[in-house]
Amino acid sequence: MLKGFKEFMLRGNVIDLAVAVVIGGAFGAVVTALVKDLVTPLIAAIVGTPDFSAITFTINSSKFLIGDFINALVSFLLIGSAIYFFVVAPVNALMARMKRGEVPPDPTTKKCPECLSEIPIAAKRCAFCTSQQV
């Protein structure tokens, strides 16, 4: 039983996932600090409140921390944009470059001229409208 667990833990994808989680957590902490220490004071200077995260409103004795929510939203948007521009876009460009010389596969279906349904290329009749195919 321990041998199987050891093999599982030493598999490449488990270690890669563990590293990704640790790096992701560290990156999230950096972006959160960026938002809290740099972006929030900038927005607070524009709004006129010295501590932007302290912006709240109260309804029926319930306190709504709108400033904290905006901090979290800005952090989320910054993390999402960083992941997109530094990971997703370069990988998509690399994959497109790798596929540049490939020929697309032959189509396996065609549209019926009568009902515009997708039918197999070798079909003699449309399965949907039963029209004869040329």
DSSP file (Angstrom, degrees, kcal/mol; ACC not computed):
  #  RESIDUE AA STRUCTURE BP1 BP2  ACC     N-H-->O    O-->H-N    N-H-->O    O-->H-N    TCO  KAPPA ALPHA  PHI   PSI    X-CA   Y-CA   Z-CA
    1    1 A M     >        0   0    0      0, 0.0     4,-1.7     0, 0.0     5,-0.1   0.000 360.0 360.0 360.0 -42.8    0.0    0.0    0.0
    2    2 A L  H  >  +     0   0    0      1,-0.2     4,-2.4     2,-0.2     5,-0.1   0.823 360.0  58.4 -69.1 -30.4    2.8    2.5    0.8
    3    3 A K  H  > S+     0   0    0      2,-0.2     4,-2.3     1,-0.2    -1,-0.2   0.921 106.4  47.7 -64.4 -43.6    4.6    1.5   -2.4
    4    4 A G  H  > S+     0   0    0      2,-0.2     4,-2.3     1,-0.2    -2,-0.2   0.894 111.7  50.1 -63.2 -40.6    1.6    2.6   -4.5
    5    5 A F  H  X S+     0   0    0     -4,-1.7     4,-2.5     2,-0.2    -2,-0.2   0.905 110.0  50.8 -63.9 -41.0    1.3    5.8   -2.5
    6    6 A K  H  X S+     0   0    0     -4,-2.4     4,-1.8     2,-0.2    -2,-0.2   0.912 110.6  48.6 -63.4 -43.1    5.0    6.5   -3.1
    7    7 A E  H  < S+     0   0    0     -4,-2.3     4,-0.4     1,-0.2    -1,-0.2   0.900 112.1  49.9 -62.7 -40.7    4.6    5.9   -6.9
    8    8 A F  H >< S+     0   0    0     -4,-2.3     3,-1.0     1,-0.2     6,-0.2   0.927 111.9  46.9 -62.6 -45.5    1.6    8.2   -6.9
    9    9 A M  H 3< S+     0   0    0     -4,-2.5    -1,-0.2     1,-0.2    -2,-0.2   0.788 111.7  50.7 -70.5 -27.7    3.4   11.0   -5.1
   10   10 A L  T 3< S+     0   0    0     -4,-1.8    -1,-0.2    -5,-0.2    -2,-0.2   0.390  81.5 118.8 -93.6   4.3    6.5   10.8   -7.3
   11   11 A R  S <> S-     0   0    0     -3,-1.0     4,-1.6    -4,-0.4     3,-0.4  -0.412  73.0-121.4 -65.3 146.7    4.6   11.0  -10.5
   12   12 A G  H  > S+     0   0    0      1,-0.2     4,-2.5     2,-0.2     5,-0.2   0.884 107.3  52.0 -60.5 -42.6    5.5   14.0  -12.6
   13   13 A N  H  > S+     0   0    0      1,-0.2     4,-2.1     2,-0.2    -1,-0.2   0.814 106.8  53.4 -71.0 -28.0    2.0   15.6  -12.8
   14   14 A V  H  > S+     0   0    0     -3,-0.4     4,-2.2    -6,-0.2    -1,-0.2   0.921 111.9  45.1 -68.7 -43.4    1.5   15.5   -9.0
   15   15 A I  H  X S+     0   0    0     -4,-1.6     4,-2.5     2,-0.2    -2,-0.2   0.908 112.7  51.3 -66.5 -41.7    4.8   17.3   -8.4
   16   16 A D  H  X S+     0   0    0     -4,-2.5     4,-2.4     1,-0.2    -1,-0.2   0.908 110.6  49.2 -60.5 -41.5    4.0   19.8  -11.2
   17   17 A L  H  X S+     0   0    0     -4,-2.1     4,-2.3     2,-0.2    -2,-0.2   0.906 110.0  50.7 -65.1 -41.1    0.6   20.4   -9.7
   18   18 A A  H  X S+     0   0    0     -4,-2.2     4,-2.1     1,-0.2    -2,-0.2   0.917 111.8  47.4 -62.6 -43.0    2.1   21.0   -6.2
   19   19 A V  H  X S+     0   0    0     -4,-2.5     4,-2.8     1,-0.2     5,-0.2   0.907 111.0  52.2 -64.1 -41.4    4.6   23.4   -7.6
   20   20 A A  H  X S+     0   0    0     -4,-2.4     4,-2.7     1,-0.2    -2,-0.2   0.893 109.0  49.7 -63.3 -39.9    1.8   25.2   -9.5
   21   21 A V  H  X S+     0   0    0     -4,-2.3     4,-2.4     2,-0.2    -1,-0.2   0.924 113.0  46.4 -65.2 -43.8   -0.3   25.6   -6.4
   22   22 A V  H  X S+     0   0    0     -4,-2.1     4,-2.2     2,-0.2    -2,-0.2   0.937 115.7  44.9 -64.9 -46.3    2.7   27.0   -4.4
   23   23 A I  H  X S+     0   0    0     -4,-2.8     4,-2.8     1,-0.2    -2,-0.2   0.902 112.8  52.3 -64.4 -40.5    3.7   29.4   -7.1
   24   24 A G  H  X S+     0   0    0     -4,-2.7     4,-2.5    -5,-0.2    -1,-0.2   0.902 109.5  49.0 -62.2 -41.4    0.0   30.4   -7.6
   25   25 A G  H  X S+     0   0    0     -4,-2.4     4,-2.0     2,-0.2    -1,-0.2   0.910 112.8  47.1 -63.7 -42.4   -0.4   31.2   -3.9
   26   26 A A  H  X S+     0   0    0     -4,-2.2     4,-2.1     2,-0.2    -2,-0.2   0.907 112.7  49.4 -66.0 -41.2    2.8   33.2   -3.9
   27   27 A F  H  X S+     0   0    0     -4,-2.8     4,-2.5     1,-0.2    -2,-0.2   0.901 109.6  52.2 -64.6 -40.4    1.7   35.1   -7.0
   28   28 A G  H  X S+     0   0    0     -4,-2.5     4,-2.5     1,-0.2    -1,-0.2   0.887 108.7  50.7 -62.0 -39.1   -1.7   35.8   -5.5
   29   29 A A  H  X S+     0   0    0     -4,-2.0     4,-2.3     2,-0.2    -1,-0.2   0.894 110.2  49.7 -65.9 -39.1   -0.1   37.2   -2.4
   30   30 A V  H  X S+     0   0    0     -4,-2.1     4,-2.4     2,-0.2    -2,-0.2   0.932 113.2  45.4 -65.1 -45.2    2.1   39.5   -4.5
   31   31 A V  H  X S+     0   0    0     -4,-2.5     4,-2.6     2,-0.2    -2,-0.2   0.898 111.7  52.5 -67.0 -39.0   -0.9   40.8   -6.5
   32   32 A T  H  X S+     0   0    0     -4,-2.5     4,-2.8     1,-0.2    -1,-0.2   0.913 110.9  47.4 -61.7 -42.0   -2.9   41.2   -3.3
   33   33 A A  H  X S+     0   0    0     -4,-2.3     4,-3.1     2,-0.2     5,-0.4   0.899 110.4  53.1 -65.0 -39.9   -0.1   43.3   -1.8
   34   34 A L  H  X>S+     0   0    0     -4,-2.4     4,-2.1     2,-0.2     5,-1.9   0.933 113.6  42.4 -59.1 -46.8    0.1   45.3   -5.0
   35   35 A V  I  <>S+     0   0    0     -4,-2.6     5,-3.3     3,-0.2    -2,-0.2   0.938 118.9  44.0 -66.3 -46.3   -3.6   46.1   -4.9
   36   36 A K  I  <5S+     0   0    0     -4,-2.8    -2,-0.2    -5,-0.2    -1,-0.2   0.887 124.8  31.8 -67.1 -40.4   -3.6   46.8   -1.1
   37   37 A D  I  <5S+     0   0    0     -4,-3.1    -3,-0.2    -5,-0.2    -2,-0.2   0.714 135.4  14.2 -96.4 -21.8   -0.4   48.9   -1.0
   38   38 A L  I  X5S+     0   0    0     -4,-2.1     4,-1.3    -5,-0.4    -3,-0.2   0.759 126.0  39.7-119.3 -51.2   -0.3   50.6   -4.4
   39   39 A V  I  ><S+     0   0    0     -5,-1.9     4,-2.6     2,-0.2     5,-0.2   0.931 113.4  52.9 -73.5 -44.8   -3.6   50.5   -6.3
   40   40 A T  H  ><S+     0   0    0     -5,-3.3     4,-2.9    -6,-0.3     5,-0.2   0.923 109.4  48.1 -59.7 -46.7   -6.0   51.0   -3.4
   41   41 A P  H  > S+     0   0    0      0, 0.0     4,-2.1     0, 0.0    -1,-0.2   0.870 111.2  52.7 -62.1 -32.9   -4.2   54.2   -2.2
   42   42 A L  H  X S+     0   0    0     -4,-1.3     4,-1.4     2,-0.2    -2,-0.2   0.939 113.0  42.4 -65.6 -46.3   -4.3   55.5   -5.7
   43   43 A I  H  X S+     0   0    0     -4,-2.6     4,-2.7     1,-0.2     5,-0.2   0.892 112.7  54.7 -65.7 -38.5   -8.0   54.9   -6.0
   44   44 A A  H  X>S+     0   0    0     -4,-2.9     4,-3.0    -5,-0.2     5,-0.9   0.863 104.6  54.1 -63.0 -35.5   -8.5   56.3   -2.5
   45   45 A A  H  <5S+     0   0    0     -4,-2.1    -1,-0.2     2,-0.2    -2,-0.2   0.876 111.6  45.1 -65.8 -36.0   -6.7   59.5   -3.5
   46   46 A I  H  <5S+     0   0    0     -4,-1.4    -2,-0.2     1,-0.2    -1,-0.2   0.915 118.4  41.8 -72.1 -43.4   -9.2   59.9   -6.4
   47   47 A V  H  <5S-     0   0    0     -4,-2.7    -2,-0.2     2,-0.2    -3,-0.2   0.844 109.3-123.9 -73.1 -34.3  -12.2   59.1   -4.3
   48   48 A G  T  <5S+     0   0    0     -4,-3.0    -3,-0.2     1,-0.3    -4,-0.1   0.488  70.5 121.5 103.2   5.2  -11.0   61.2   -1.3
   49   49 A T      < -     0   0    0     -5,-0.9    -1,-0.3    -6,-0.2     3,-0.2  -0.888  56.7-145.0-100.9 128.6  -11.0   58.5    1.4
   50   50 A P  S    S+     0   0    0      0, 0.0     2,-0.6     0, 0.0    -1,-0.1   0.861  93.7  37.4 -64.5 -35.3   -7.6   57.9    3.0
   51   51 A D    >   -     0   0    0      1,-0.2     3,-1.7    -7,-0.1     4,-0.2  -0.881  69.5-171.8-119.0  99.8   -8.2   54.1    3.5
   52   52 A F  G >  S+     0   0    0     -2,-0.6     3,-1.7     1,-0.3    -1,-0.2   0.844  83.8  59.4 -59.6 -37.1  -10.1   52.8    0.5
   53   53 A S  G 3  S+     0   0    0      1,-0.3    15,-0.6    14,-0.1    -1,-0.3   0.661  96.1  65.0 -69.2 -13.2  -10.6   49.4    2.0
   54   54 A A  G <   +     0   0    0     -3,-1.7     2,-0.4    13,-0.2    -1,-0.3   0.415  69.7 121.0 -88.7   1.8  -12.5   51.1    4.9
   55   55 A I    <   +     0   0    0     -3,-1.7    12,-2.4    -4,-0.2    13,-0.3  -0.542  39.2 154.0 -69.3 121.8  -15.3   52.3    2.6
   56   56 A T        -     0   0    0     -2,-0.4     2,-0.3     9,-0.2     9,-0.2  -0.906  31.0-156.3-140.2 165.1  -18.5   50.8    4.0
   57   57 A F  E     -A   64   0A   0      7,-1.6     7,-3.2    -2,-0.3     2,-0.4  -0.980  14.0-140.8-142.5 156.6  -22.2   51.4    4.2
   58   58 A T  E     +A   63   0A   0     -2,-0.3     2,-0.4     5,-0.2     5,-0.2  -0.949  15.7 179.3-123.9 134.1  -24.8   50.2    6.7
   59   59 A I  E >  S-A   62   0A   0      3,-2.2     3,-1.7    -2,-0.4    -2,-0.0  -0.981  78.2 -18.1-132.6 121.3  -28.4   49.0    6.1
   60   60 A N  T 3  S-     0   0    0     -2,-0.4     3,-0.1     1,-0.3    -1,-0.1   0.904 128.3 -50.9  50.0  50.2  -30.4   47.8    9.1
   61   61 A S  T 3  S+     0   0    0      1,-0.2     2,-0.5    -3,-0.0    -1,-0.3   0.588 111.2 124.7  65.6  13.6  -27.3   47.4   11.3
   62   62 A S  E <   -A   59   0A   0     -3,-1.7    -3,-2.2     2,-0.0     2,-0.5  -0.914  53.5-145.1-103.6 126.2  -25.6   45.3    8.6
   63   63 A K  E     -A   58   0A   0     -2,-0.5     2,-0.6    -5,-0.2    -5,-0.2  -0.798   8.1-159.2 -96.1 124.1  -22.2   46.6    7.6
   64   64 A F  E     -A   57   0A   0     -7,-3.2    -7,-1.6    -2,-0.5     2,-1.5  -0.910   7.3-151.5-105.0 118.4  -21.3   46.1    3.9
   65   65 A L     >  +     0   0    0     -2,-0.6     4,-1.8    -9,-0.2    -9,-0.2  -0.605  27.7 163.7 -90.4  77.4  -17.5   46.3    3.3
   66   66 A I  H  > S+     0   0    0     -2,-1.5     4,-2.4   -11,-0.3    -1,-0.2   0.838  71.5  57.3 -66.4 -33.7  -17.6   47.6   -0.3
   67   67 A G  H  > S+     0   0    0    -12,-2.4     4,-2.3   -14,-0.2    -1,-0.2   0.912 106.6  47.9 -65.4 -42.9  -13.9   48.7   -0.2
   68   68 A D  H  > S+     0   0    0    -15,-0.6     4,-2.4   -13,-0.3    -1,-0.2   0.894 111.5  51.7 -62.9 -39.6  -12.7   45.1    0.7
   69   69 A F  H  X S+     0   0    0     -4,-1.8     4,-2.5     2,-0.2    -2,-0.2   0.919 109.5  48.5 -63.9 -42.8  -14.9   43.8   -2.1
   70   70 A I  H  X S+     0   0    0     -4,-2.4     4,-2.7     2,-0.2     5,-0.2   0.892 109.8  53.4 -65.6 -37.9  -13.4   46.2   -4.6
   71   71 A N  H  X S+     0   0    0     -4,-2.3     4,-2.4     2,-0.2    -2,-0.2   0.944 111.3  45.4 -58.0 -48.0   -9.9   45.3   -3.4
   72   72 A A  H  X S+     0   0    0     -4,-2.4     4,-2.5     1,-0.2    -2,-0.2   0.882 112.9  51.1 -64.3 -38.3  -10.7   41.6   -4.0
   73   73 A L  H  X S+     0   0    0     -4,-2.5     4,-2.5     2,-0.2    -2,-0.2   0.919 110.8  47.3 -65.7 -44.1  -12.2   42.4   -7.4
   74   74 A V  H  X S+     0   0    0     -4,-2.7     4,-2.5     2,-0.2    -2,-0.2   0.906 112.2  51.0 -63.8 -41.5   -9.2   44.4   -8.5
   75   75 A S  H  X S+     0   0    0     -4,-2.4     4,-2.6    -5,-0.2     5,-0.2   0.929 110.6  49.1 -60.2 -45.5   -6.9   41.6   -7.3
   76   76 A F  H  X S+     0   0    0     -4,-2.5     4,-2.8     1,-0.2    -2,-0.2   0.921 111.9  47.9 -60.4 -45.5   -8.9   39.0   -9.3
   77   77 A L  H  X S+     0   0    0     -4,-2.5     4,-2.4     2,-0.2    -1,-0.2   0.889 112.8  48.5 -64.8 -39.4   -8.8   41.1  -12.4
   78   78 A L  H  X S+     0   0    0     -4,-2.5     4,-2.3     2,-0.2    -2,-0.2   0.915 113.6  46.2 -67.3 -42.3   -5.1   41.7  -12.1
   79   79 A I  H  X S+     0   0    0     -4,-2.6     4,-2.6     2,-0.2     5,-0.2   0.928 114.0  49.1 -64.9 -44.3   -4.4   38.0  -11.6
   80   80 A G  H  X S+     0   0    0     -4,-2.8     4,-2.4    -5,-0.2    -2,-0.2   0.907 112.8  46.4 -61.7 -42.7   -6.7   37.0  -14.4
   81   81 A S  H  X S+     0   0    0     -4,-2.4     4,-2.9     2,-0.2     5,-0.3   0.889 112.4  50.6 -69.3 -37.5   -5.1   39.5  -16.8
   82   82 A A  H  X S+     0   0    0     -4,-2.3     4,-2.4     2,-0.2     5,-0.3   0.930 111.8  47.3 -64.5 -44.4   -1.6   38.4  -15.8
   83   83 A I  H  X>S+     0   0    0     -4,-2.6     5,-1.9     2,-0.2     4,-1.8   0.924 115.4  46.6 -61.8 -43.9   -2.4   34.7  -16.3
   84   84 A Y  I  <>S+     0   0    0     -4,-2.4     5,-3.1    -5,-0.2    -2,-0.2   0.961 118.9  37.8 -63.8 -51.2   -4.0   35.5  -19.7
   85   85 A F  I  <5S+     0   0    0     -4,-2.9    -1,-0.2     1,-0.2    -2,-0.2   0.788 126.3  35.4 -76.3 -26.7   -1.2   37.7  -21.1
   86   86 A F  I  <5S+     0   0    0     -4,-2.4    -1,-0.2    -5,-0.3    -3,-0.2   0.604 135.1  13.9-103.5 -12.5    1.8   35.8  -19.6
   87   87 A V  I  X5S+     0   0    0     -4,-1.8     4,-2.1    -5,-0.3    -3,-0.2   0.675 125.3  40.7-122.7 -59.7    0.5   32.2  -19.9
   88   88 A V  I  ><S+     0   0    0     -5,-1.9     4,-2.7     1,-0.2     5,-0.2   0.939 115.8  46.6 -65.8 -51.3   -2.6   31.7  -22.1
   89   89 A A  H  ><S+     0   0    0     -5,-3.1     4,-2.4     1,-0.2    -1,-0.2   0.921 114.5  46.6 -62.0 -46.0   -1.7   34.1  -25.0
   90   90 A P  H  > S+     0   0    0      0, 0.0     4,-2.4     0, 0.0    -1,-0.2   0.908 113.8  48.6 -63.5 -38.6    1.9   32.8  -25.4
   91   91 A V  H  X S+     0   0    0     -4,-2.1     4,-2.6     2,-0.2    -2,-0.2   0.915 111.6  49.7 -66.4 -41.0    0.8   29.2  -25.3
   92   92 A N  H  X S+     0   0    0     -4,-2.7     4,-2.4     2,-0.2    -1,-0.2   0.913 111.9  48.5 -62.1 -42.1   -1.9   29.9  -27.9
   93   93 A A  H  X S+     0   0    0     -4,-2.4     4,-2.2    -5,-0.2    -2,-0.2   0.904 112.1  49.2 -64.6 -40.5    0.6   31.6  -30.1
   94   94 A L  H  X S+     0   0    0     -4,-2.4     4,-2.0     2,-0.2    -2,-0.2   0.913 111.9  48.1 -64.6 -42.8    3.0   28.7  -29.7
   95   95 A M  H  X S+     0   0    0     -4,-2.6     4,-1.7     2,-0.2    -2,-0.2   0.889 111.5  50.3 -65.5 -39.0    0.3   26.2  -30.5
   96   96 A A  H  < S+     0   0    0     -4,-2.4     4,-0.4     1,-0.2    -1,-0.2   0.890 110.2  50.4 -65.6 -38.6   -0.8   28.2  -33.6
   97   97 A R  H >< S+     0   0    0     -4,-2.2     3,-0.7     1,-0.2     4,-0.3   0.879 110.1  50.1 -65.4 -38.1    2.8   28.3  -34.8
   98   98 A M  H 3< S+     0   0    0     -4,-2.0     3,-0.4     1,-0.2    -1,-0.2   0.835 112.8  46.5 -69.3 -32.1    3.2   24.6  -34.4
   99   99 A K  T >< S+     0   0    0     -4,-1.7     3,-1.1     1,-0.2    -1,-0.2   0.442  83.8 100.5 -87.9  -0.5    0.0   23.9  -36.4
  100  100 A R  T <  S+     0   0    0     -3,-0.7    -1,-0.2    -4,-0.4    -2,-0.1   0.846  85.5  40.5 -57.0 -39.6    0.9   26.3  -39.1
  101  101 A G  T 3  S+     0   0    0     -3,-0.4    -1,-0.3    -4,-0.3     2,-0.1   0.542  91.7 107.2 -89.7  -6.9    2.1   23.6  -41.6
  102  102 A E    <   -     0   0    0     -3,-1.1    -3,-0.0    -4,-0.1    -4,-0.0  -0.440  66.0-131.9 -76.1 145.0   -0.6   21.0  -40.9
  103  103 A V        -     0   0    0     -2,-0.1     3,-0.1     1,-0.0    -2,-0.1  -0.817  28.9-114.2 -92.5 131.7   -3.3   20.4  -43.4
  104  104 A P        -     0   0    0      0, 0.0    -1,-0.0     0, 0.0     0, 0.0  -0.344  39.3 -99.7 -64.2 147.7   -6.8   20.4  -41.9
  105  105 A P        -     0   0    0      0, 0.0     3,-0.1     0, 0.0     0, 0.0  -0.269  43.7 -92.1 -66.6 154.6   -8.6   17.0  -42.0
  106  106 A D        -     0   0    0      1,-0.1     2,-0.0    -3,-0.1    -3,-0.0  -0.374  48.8-103.5 -63.9 142.9  -11.1   16.3  -44.8
  107  107 A P        -     0   0    0      0, 0.0    -1,-0.1     0, 0.0     3,-0.0  -0.370  24.6-162.3 -68.4 148.6  -14.7   17.1  -43.7
  108  108 A T  S    S+     0   0    0     -3,-0.1    13,-1.7    12,-0.1     2,-0.3   0.492  70.6  44.6-107.3  -8.5  -16.9   14.2  -42.8
  109  109 A T  E     -B  120   0B   0     11,-0.3     2,-0.3    12,-0.1     9,-0.1  -0.887  58.8-167.2-132.4 164.1  -20.2   16.0  -43.1
  110  110 A K  E     -B  119   0B   0      9,-2.9     9,-3.0    -2,-0.3     2,-0.4  -0.911  31.0 -99.8-140.3 168.5  -22.0   18.4  -45.5
  111  111 A K  E     -B  118   0B   0     -2,-0.3     7,-0.2     7,-0.2     6,-0.0  -0.761  33.0-120.0 -93.9 137.2  -25.1   20.5  -45.3
  112  112 A C     >  -     0   0    0      5,-2.5     4,-1.9    -2,-0.4    21,-0.1  -0.599  17.2-140.8 -70.3 130.5  -28.3   19.3  -46.9
  113  113 A P  T  4 S+     0   0    0      0, 0.0    -1,-0.1     0, 0.0    20,-0.0   0.741  97.2  46.3 -68.0 -20.5  -29.3   21.9  -49.5
  114  114 A E  T  4 S+     0   0    0      3,-0.1    -2,-0.0     1,-0.1    -3,-0.0   0.938 132.5   9.8 -85.6 -52.7  -33.0   21.6  -48.6
  115  115 A C  T  4 S-     0   0    0      2,-0.1    -1,-0.1    16,-0.0    -4,-0.0   0.470  89.9-127.9-111.5  -3.2  -33.1   21.7  -44.8
  116  116 A L     <  +     0   0    0     -4,-1.9     2,-0.2     1,-0.2    -5,-0.0   0.701  56.4 148.3  62.7  24.0  -29.5   22.8  -44.0
  117  117 A S        -     0   0    0      1,-0.1    -5,-2.5    -6,-0.0     2,-0.5  -0.533  55.8-104.3 -81.9 155.0  -29.0   19.8  -41.6
  118  118 A E  E     +B  111   0B   0     -7,-0.2    -7,-0.2    -2,-0.2    -1,-0.1  -0.699  49.2 169.9 -80.2 124.5  -25.5   18.2  -41.2
  119  119 A I  E     -B  110   0B   0     -9,-3.0    -9,-2.9    -2,-0.5     7,-0.1  -0.926  40.7 -87.0-131.7 157.9  -25.4   14.9  -43.0
  120  120 A P  E >   -B  109   0B   0      0, 0.0     3,-1.4     0, 0.0   -11,-0.3  -0.297  36.5-121.8 -62.1 150.2  -22.6   12.5  -43.8
  121  121 A I  T 3  S+     0   0    0    -13,-1.7   -12,-0.1     1,-0.3   -13,-0.1   0.859 111.0  52.2 -62.4 -36.6  -20.8   13.2  -47.1
  122  122 A A  T 3  S+     0   0    0    -14,-0.3    -1,-0.3     2,-0.0   -13,-0.1   0.451  82.1 124.4 -81.7   0.9  -21.5    9.7  -48.5
  123  123 A A    <   -     0   0    0     -3,-1.4     3,-0.1     1,-0.1    -4,-0.0  -0.346  44.1-166.4 -66.8 139.3  -25.3   10.0  -47.8
  124  124 A K  S    S+     0   0    0      1,-0.2     9,-3.2    10,-0.1     2,-0.3   0.692  78.9  27.7 -93.0 -25.4  -27.6    9.5  -50.8
  125  125 A R  B    S-C  132   0C   0      7,-0.2     2,-0.3     9,-0.1    -1,-0.2  -0.972  87.7-108.3-134.8 150.3  -30.6   10.9  -48.8
  126  126 A C     >  -     0   0    0      5,-2.1     4,-1.3    -2,-0.3    -7,-0.1  -0.621  19.7-146.4 -76.1 133.1  -31.0   13.4  -46.0
  127  127 A A  T  4 S+     0   0    0     -2,-0.3    -1,-0.1     1,-0.2    -8,-0.0   0.654  95.8  44.5 -73.2 -15.8  -32.0   11.7  -42.8
  128  128 A F  T  4 S+     0   0    0      3,-0.1    -1,-0.2   -11,-0.0    -2,-0.0   0.870 132.3  12.1 -97.8 -45.5  -34.0   14.8  -41.7
  129  129 A C  T  4 S-     0   0    0      2,-0.1    -2,-0.2   -12,-0.0    -1,-0.0   0.454  89.7-131.3-113.6  -2.9  -36.0   15.8  -44.8
  130  130 A T     <  +     0   0    0     -4,-1.3     2,-0.1     1,-0.2    -3,-0.1   0.645  49.9 156.2  59.5  21.1  -35.4   12.7  -47.0
  131  131 A S        -     0   0    0      1,-0.1    -5,-2.1    -6,-0.1    -1,-0.2  -0.480  50.3-103.3 -74.3 148.5  -34.4   14.8  -50.0
  132  132 A Q  B     -C  125   0C   0     -7,-0.2     2,-0.3    -2,-0.1    -7,-0.2  -0.505  34.6-139.7 -73.2 137.2  -32.2   13.2  -52.6
  133  133 A Q              0   0    0     -9,-3.2   -21,-0.0    -2,-0.2    -1,-0.0  -0.761 360.0 360.0-100.5 144.1  -28.5   14.2  -52.4
  134  134 A V              0   0    0     -2,-0.3    -1,-0.1    -9,-0.0   -10,-0.1   0.425 360.0 360.0 -85.8 360.0  -26.4   14.9  -55.5
